[in-house]
């Protein structure tokens, strides 16, 4: 059973530039991120099936997860 993660922006660099990756369901989003080497603290927004979720959400078979990174910048 799997869920599909879709990282955007710089998060793709953690999965060799791929646009998505399958992960085992039954784990939390935080656990999936850690298993892929993505630091959970750099993920600012998590959408599961287009609904906002927390990183403690337990992945279910067929979930489609969009991950957005923290955006830095601004003026000094």
C-alpha positions, 0 to 999 in steps of 0.5 A: 500500500502506498501514498504519493508525495509531490515535493515542490521547489527545492524539496525535489533536490532531496529526491534527485529532482523527481516530481513524485515518489511513492512511500509506504502508507501507515506511517506519518508524513513526518516519518516519510519525510525523515526516511527520504532525508527531507528535514521536516522543518523545511516543509512549510505546507502539507496538502493531502488530497488537496486538504491542509494536514499536519505532519503527524497525519497518518498516510493512507493508501492512495493519498496524494501529498503536496509538499511546499518548502519554506520560502526565505528572502525579503529585504534587510 
